[in-house]
């Protein structure tokens, strides 16, 4: 049987916004434990938790103050152990979001580093003198446009420190072998507790030009994806491989597929790499086909794709692809697309409901980079029944919920066979029962203009998937007898078909019978 991380979807939980057990308006681990049956209904292989470590929350958990504990906002270490046990009892693996590039400025390591130029941990972070004009050491910029330069001057010690994100997130210096060893120990801490895998945050940032040369005038960036990245990743993988049956997936935020694939090469780096080229595609059949075929053509034969179109950093699928009201139908089509492609689908919480972005008034904005709308809490029950917290909380939600929580909530959608949630559950069950969808061969097909079509095969099982990404109805004409297994159009009945007129934004999965 293939590895667990190839078989089913990985479901991303943003813990602040999943389910709140204690009424403080912020989701927590006990809230997640109370809703694990929701994940069972989605047939997910694993749940990936965005960071739950102690943090001042300058970047909502991605500023880690202790890599080996749980923030009281989310619960306790015992709560996380209980969550892992509960997930395992249901056949669900647990993946933690590991943040190795930087820490919080409140981490004991950085407090020591900042205390004196002579402190033993001074060179655990990137400290430099300023430029001759008194400005930052080079032209590197924060990933967050609102922050500006990636350097902050520290008055007491008279030097600048590097932060690829906010000033509260100083970068660790992976040129220092003590840093690498300490971070490897944090991996061992969690895997020894039974955690099944890691999602590596900002992996491309782990290797920078040690000479700190400016980016201007160079044909490549000096602040990320340096040549030492792959040996550092191999070191991480060796630690992970000390434990059986574990997985690492990397956030490799590079918009150059060749460079992303380099992190999958050799079988001794990542098991999976998030493909951000895919996330940025327009709603266009040619663009999707090119992206899929380029992965297959350029990747090593054993490299396994990871497909996703939503996460906590990007506008929701139903909003990003809305384009005049098409969003809900396109969110449904994406569910079939991700299920039927060869590779591991990653599903961001709420995408199974087809949630759009929430409207966040200016006085409720909390994120420095404008990502609040896609991080709105999950509506579990109708507000008319459960109150304004919609079953997410009995208190005041930390962010506003989506406007149409009454109709889009889990409870209403679970009772509606035509809902997006019912569709996603049906697709997940099909994948679970289908060797072809889990591990079968894939071949892209020529189809009508605007239609993306492909074949999945394993033994006698042959499935045809198609998505109409155009604005006009298009005919799908299989060369052989076929049965419609599922359509994202809830009005279309399942039946034997020869010619099928796909409506705009409709996706279908057909079983081929030969002949």
C-alpha positions in Angstrom: 0.0 0.0 0.0 1.2 3.5 -0.8 2.4 5.9 1.9 -0.4 7.5 4.0 0.5 11.0 2.6 -0.3 9.9 -0.9 -3.6 8.3 -0.3 -5.9 11.0 1.0 -6.3 14.8 1.5 -4.4 16.8 4.1 -6.8 19.2 5.8 -5.3 22.5 7.1 -6.7 23.7 10.4 -6.1 27.4 11.3 -6.6 26.8 15.1 -7.7 30.3 16.0 -10.6 30.0 13.7 -11.7 26.3 13.8 -13.7 25.9 17.0 -13.6 27.6 20.4 -14.3 25.4 23.4 -14.1 28.0 26.2 -15.9 31.1 24.9 -13.0 33.4 24.6 -13.6 33.9 20.9 -10.4 32.1 19.8 -10.3 28.5 18.6 -8.4 26.0 20.6 -7.3 22.3 20.7 -10.3 21.1 22.7 -12.6 22.7 20.1 -10.8 20.9 17.3 -11.1 17.6 19.3 -14.8 18.1 19.6 -15.2 18.3 15.8 -12.9 15.5 14.6 -16.0 13.6 13.2 -16.2 16.4 10.7 -12.8 15.4 9.4 -13.7 11.7 9.4 -16.7 12.6 7.2 -14.2 14.3 4.8 -12.1 11.1 4.7 -8.9 13.1 5.3 -5.6 11.3 5.6 -4.1 14.0 7.9 -4.8 17.2 9.7 -2.2 20.0 9.5 -2.3 22.5 12.3 -1.0 26.0 11.8 1.3 26.9 14.7 0.0 26.3 18.3 3.3 27.0 20.0 3.7 29.8 22.7 3.7 33.1 20.9 3.1 36.8 21.5 1.0 36.5 18.3 2.6 39.4 16.3 2.1 37.1 13.3 -0.5 34.9 14.9 1.7 32.0 15.9 4.4 32.2 13.3 6.4 34.2 15.8 7.4 31.3 18.0 8.6 31.9 21.6 9.0 28.2 22.5 9.2 25.4 19.8 8.5 22.7 22.4 5.2 23.7 24.1 1.7 24.8 23.4 0.4 28.4 23.9 -2.2 28.6 26.7 -4.5 30.3 24.2 -4.9 26.9 22.5 -4.5 24.6 25.5 -1.8 22.6 27.0 0.8 20.0 25.9 -1.5 17.4 27.3 -4.3 18.7 25.1 -2.1 18.3 22.0 -1.2 14.7 23.1 -4.9 14.0 23.5 -5.6 15.4 20.1 -2.9 13.2 18.5 -4.4 10.2 20.3 -7.9 11.0 19.2 -6.8 11.6 15.6 -4.9 8.3 15.5 -7.9 6.5 16.9 -9.8 7.7 13.8 -7.1 6.9 11.3 -6.1 10.5 10.9 -2.4 11.6 11.0 -1.3 14.9 12.6 1.1 17.3 10.9 2.5 20.3 12.8 3.6 23.6 11.3 7.3 23.9 12.1 8.8 27.4 11.8 12.6 27.1 11.5 13.6 30.4 9.8 12.8 32.7 12.6 11.6 33.0 16.2 9.7 35.5 18.2 11.7 38.4 19.6 10.5 37.1 23.0 12.1 33.7 22.5 14.8 33.1 25.2 17.3 32.6 22.4 16.8 36.1 21.0 16.5 37.8 24.4 20.0 36.4 25.1 21.2 37.3 21.6 20.0 40.9 22.0 21.4 41.3 25.5 25.0 41.8 24.5 27.4 41.5 21.5 29.4 39.1 23.7 26.5 36.8 24.6 27.1 33.2 23.5 23.8 33.3 21.5 24.6 36.6 19.7 25.5 34.7 16.5 22.3 32.5 16.6 20.7 35.4 14.8 21.8 37.6 11.9 23.4 40.8 13.3 25.4 43.3 11.2 26.7 46.8 11.3 24.8 49.3 9.2 25.8 50.7 5.8 28.3 53.6 5.6 25.4 56.0 5.3 24.0 54.7 8.6 21.1 52.8 6.9 20.4 49.0 6.9 23.3 46.6 5.9 21.7 45.9 2.5 18.6 46.3 0.4 16.7 43.2 1.6 12.9 43.8 2.1 10.4 42.1 4.4 8.0 39.7 2.9 5.3 42.0 4.2 5.1 45.2 2.1 3.8 47.2 5.1 7.0 46.4 7.1 9.5 47.7 4.5 13.2 46.9 5.1 14.1 43.5 6.5 16.3 45.1 9.1 15.7 46.7 12.5 18.3 48.8 14.4 18.9 47.8 18.0 20.0 50.8 19.9 21.5 49.1 23.0 24.0 47.0 21.0 24.4 49.3 18.0 23.7 46.8 15.3 20.9 45.8 12.9 19.1 42.4 13.0 17.5 40.6 10.1 13.8 39.8 9.9 12.3 38.3 6.7 8.8 39.1 8.1 7.9 41.4 11.0 10.5 43.0 13.3 9.1 40.7 16.0 10.3 37.7 14.0 14.1 37.8 13.9 15.8 35.4 11.5 17.8 32.5 13.0 21.3 32.2 11.4 21.5 28.7 10.0 25.1 29.3 9.1 25.7 28.5 12.8 25.8 24.7 13.4 24.5 25.2 16.9 21.3 26.7 15.5 20.8 23.8 13.1 21.4 21.3 15.9 19.0 23.1 18.3 16.3 23.2 15.6 16.8 19.5 14.8 16.1 18.8 18.5 12.8 20.5 18.2 11.8 18.1 15.4 12.8 15.1 17.6 10.7 16.5 20.5 7.5 16.4 18.4 8.0 13.3 16.4 8.9 11.4 19.7 5.4 12.5 21.0 3.7 10.8 18.0 3.3 13.7 15.6 3.3 12.2 12.1 4.8 15.0 10.0 5.9 18.6 9.7 4.9 21.4 7.3 8.1 23.5 7.1 7.2 27.2 7.0 9.2 29.5 4.7 11.6 26.8 3.7 13.2 28.8 0.9 14.3 31.4 3.6 16.6 28.9 5.4 19.5 29.6 3.1 20.7 33.1 2.4 23.8 34.5 0.8 26.2 34.4 3.8 27.9 37.5 2.4 24.6 39.4 2.6 25.0 40.9 -0.8 22.1 43.2 -2.0 19.5 41.9 -4.4 19.8 44.9 -6.7 21.7 44.3 -9.9 21.8 40.5 -9.4 20.2 37.9 -11.6 19.0 36.0 -8.5 17.8 36.9 -5.0 20.4 36.7 -2.2 17.9 36.7 0.7 16.4 33.2 -0.1 16.8 29.9 -1.9 20.6 30.0 -1.7 22.6 27.0 -2.8 23.0 25.7 0.8 19.3 25.2 1.1 19.3 21.6 -0.1 22.0 20.3 2.2 20.1 21.9 5.1 16.9 20.3 4.0 18.7 16.9 3.7 19.8 17.4 7.3 16.2 17.9 8.4 15.1 14.9 6.4 17.8 12.7 8.1 16.3 13.7 11.5 12.7 13.0 10.3 13.9 9.6 9.0 15.0 8.6 12.5 11.3 8.0 13.0 9.3 5.5 10.9 6.4 6.5 8.6 6.8 10.3 8.9 6.4 13.0 6.3 7.7 16.5 5.6 5.9 19.0 3.3 7.5 22.3 2.5 6.2 25.8 1.9 8.6 26.6 -0.9 7.2 30.0 -1.9 9.0 30.3 -5.2 7.2 31.1 -8.5 9.8 29.1 -10.5 8.7 25.5 -10.8 12.2 24.3 -11.6 13.5 25.7 -8.3 10.5 24.2 -6.4 11.2 20.8 -7.9 14.8 21.0 -6.7 13.5 20.6 -3.1 11.9 17.3 -4.1 14.9 15.9 -5.9 16.9 12.8 -4.9 14.3 11.3 -2.6 16.2 12.6 0.4 14.6 16.1 0.8 10.8 16.9 0.9 8.1 14.3 0.4 5.8 17.0 -0.8 6.3 20.7 -1.8 3.5 23.2 -2.0 3.3 24.5 -5.5 2.6 28.3 -5.5 2.8 28.5 -9.2 -0.5 26.5 -9.2 -2.1 28.8 -6.6 -1.5 31.9 -8.8 -3.1 30.5 -11.9 -5.9 32.3 -13.7 -9.2 30.5 -14.3 -8.1 29.2 -17.6 -7.9 25.6 -18.9 -4.7 26.2 -20.8 -3.0 27.6 -17.8 -4.0 24.7 -15.6 -3.0 22.1 -18.2 0.4 23.7 -18.7 1.1 23.8 -14.9 0.1 20.1 -14.5 2.1 19.0 -17.5 5.2 21.0 -16.6 5.2 19.3 -13.2 5.0 15.9 -14.8 7.6 16.7 -17.4 10.2 18.4 -15.1 9.8 16.4 -11.9 11.8 13.2 -11.2 9.7 10.1 -11.7 9.3 9.5 -7.9 8.4 13.1 -7.1 4.8 13.3 -5.9 2.7 16.4 -6.5 0.9 18.4 -3.8 -2.1 20.4 -5.2 -3.8 23.2 -3.4 -5.6 26.4 -4.3 -6.3 27.8 -0.8 -4.6 28.4 2.5 -4.5 30.9 5.4 -2.4 33.4 3.3 -4.5 33.7 0.2 -8.0 34.9 -0.6 -10.5 32.0 -0.5 -11.2 30.2 -3.8 -14.8 31.3 -3.9 -13.6 34.9 -3.7 -10.5 34.8 -5.8 -12.2 33.2 -8.7 -15.5 35.0 -8.3 -15.4 37.1 -11.4 -19.0 38.3 -11.5 -20.7 35.7 -9.4 -18.9 32.6 -10.6 -17.2 32.0 -7.2 -19.5 29.4 -5.6 -19.6 27.2 -8.7 -15.9 27.5 -9.2 -15.2 26.5 -5.6 -17.2 23.3 -6.3 -15.3 22.7 -9.5 -12.0 23.1 -7.6 -13.0 20.4 -5.2 -13.3 17.9 -8.0 -10.2 19.1 -9.7 -8.0 18.6 -6.6 -9.6 15.2 -5.8 -9.1 13.8 -9.2 -5.5 15.0 -10.0 -2.6 12.7 -9.4 -1.1 13.9 -6.2 -2.1 14.8 -2.7 -4.9 17.4 -2.3 -4.5 20.0 0.4 -7.8 21.4 1.7 -8.0 24.6 3.7 -10.6 24.6 6.5 -13.9 26.1 5.2 -13.1 25.4 1.5 -15.3 22.2 2.0 -18.1 24.7 2.7 -17.3 26.9 -0.3 -16.8 29.8 2.1 -15.9 33.2 0.5 -13.7 35.8 2.3 -15.4 37.5 5.2 -15.8 41.3 5.2 -13.6 42.7 7.9 -14.3 46.3 8.9 -11.3 48.6 9.3 -11.7 48.6 13.1 -11.5 44.8 13.2 -8.3 44.4 11.1 -5.5 42.7 12.9 -3.1 41.3 10.4 -0.2 43.3 9.0 -0.5 41.8 5.6 -4.3 41.9 4.9 -5.0 38.2 5.4 -7.9 38.5 7.9 -10.7 37.8 5.4 -9.6 34.3 4.6 -9.0 33.5 8.3 -12.5 34.2 9.5 -13.9 31.5 11.9 -15.8 28.5 10.7 -19.6 28.8 11.1 -20.8 25.4 12.5 -24.5 26.2 13.3 -27.0 28.8 12.0 -26.7 32.1 13.9 -30.4 32.2 14.2 -30.2 29.1 16.4 -26.7 29.3 18.0 -26.3 33.0 18.3 -23.9 35.4 16.6 -20.9 33.0 17.2 -22.6 30.5 14.8 -21.4 27.6 16.9 -17.8 28.6 16.6 -17.9 30.4 20.0 -20.3 31.4 22.7 -18.3 34.7 23.0 -17.2 37.4 20.6 -15.3 35.9 17.6 -11.8 37.2 17.2 -12.7 38.0 13.6 -16.1 38.5 12.0 -17.7 35.5 10.4 -18.8 35.3 6.8 -22.0 37.3 6.0 -24.0 34.2 4.9 -23.2 32.0 7.9 -26.9 31.0 8.2 -26.8 29.2 4.9 -23.1 28.2 4.6 -22.7 26.7 8.1 -21.8 23.1 8.5 -25.1 22.1 10.1 -27.2 23.4 7.2 -24.9 22.1 4.5 -24.7 18.6 6.1 -28.5 18.4 5.8 -28.5 19.4 2.2 -27.5 16.8 -0.4 -26.9 19.6 -3.0 -24.5 21.6 -0.8 -20.8 22.0 -1.3 -20.1 20.1 1.9 -22.1 17.1 0.6 -20.2 17.3 -2.7 -16.8 17.3 -1.0 -17.8 14.4 1.2 -18.9 12.4 -1.8 -15.7 13.2 -3.7 -13.6 12.2 -0.7 -15.5 8.9 -0.4 -14.9 8.2 -4.2 -11.2 8.8 -3.8 -11.0 6.6 -0.7 -12.5 3.7 -2.7 -10.6 4.3 -5.9 -7.1 2.9 -6.6 -7.0 5.0 -9.8 -7.7 8.3 -8.0 -5.2 7.5 -5.2 -2.3 6.2 -7.2 -3.2 5.6 -10.8 -1.6 6.9 -13.9 -2.6 10.2 -15.3 -2.9 11.4 -18.9 -4.1 14.8 -20.0 -6.6 14.7 -22.9 -7.5 17.1 -25.7 -11.0 18.4 -25.2 -13.3 21.2 -26.3 -12.0 24.8 -26.0 -11.9 25.9 -22.3 -12.3 22.3 -21.0 -9.5 20.7 -18.9 -9.8 16.9 -19.2 -7.6 14.0 -18.0 -7.7 10.3 -17.6 -6.8 8.3 -14.4 -6.2 4.6 -14.7 -5.3 1.7 -12.5 -5.8 -1.9 -13.7 -9.3 -2.1 -15.1 -10.4 1.1 -13.4 -10.5 4.0 -15.8 -11.9 7.4 -14.8 -12.3 10.6 -16.9 -12.3 14.0 -15.1 -13.2 17.2 -16.9 -13.7 20.8 -15.8 -15.3 23.5 -18.0 -13.3 26.6 -17.2 -14.8 28.5 -20.1 -17.8 30.9 -20.3 -19.8 28.8 -22.7 -21.4 25.3 -22.5 -19.1 22.7 -24.1 -19.7 19.1 -25.2 -17.6 16.3 -23.6 -17.7 13.3 -25.9 -15.9 10.2 -24.5 -14.8 7.7 -27.1 -16.5 4.9 -25.2 -19.4 4.2 -22.9 -19.3 6.0 -19.6 -21.2 6.5 -16.4 -21.4 9.8 -14.7 -20.2 9.3 -11.1 -20.5 12.9 -9.9 -21.1 16.4 -11.3 -20.5 19.6 -9.4 -23.9 20.8 -10.8 -26.3 19.4 -8.2 -29.1 19.4 -10.8 -27.5 16.9 -13.1 -28.6 13.3 -12.5 -26.1 10.4 -12.5 -26.5 8.3 -15.6 -24.9 6.6 -18.5 -23.6 9.1 -21.0 -22.2 9.4 -24.5 -22.2 13.1 -25.1 -22.4 15.4 -22.1 -22.9 19.2 -22.4 -20.8 20.7 -19.6 -22.1 24.0 -18.3 -19.6 26.8 -17.5 -17.7 26.1 -14.2 -19.1 22.5 -14.1 -16.7 19.6 -13.3 -17.5 15.9 -13.8 -16.0 12.6 -13.0 -16.9 9.7 -15.3 -16.3 5.9 -15.2 -15.3 4.5 -18.6 -16.5 1.1 -19.6 -14.6 0.5 -22.9 -16.2 -0.4 -26.2 
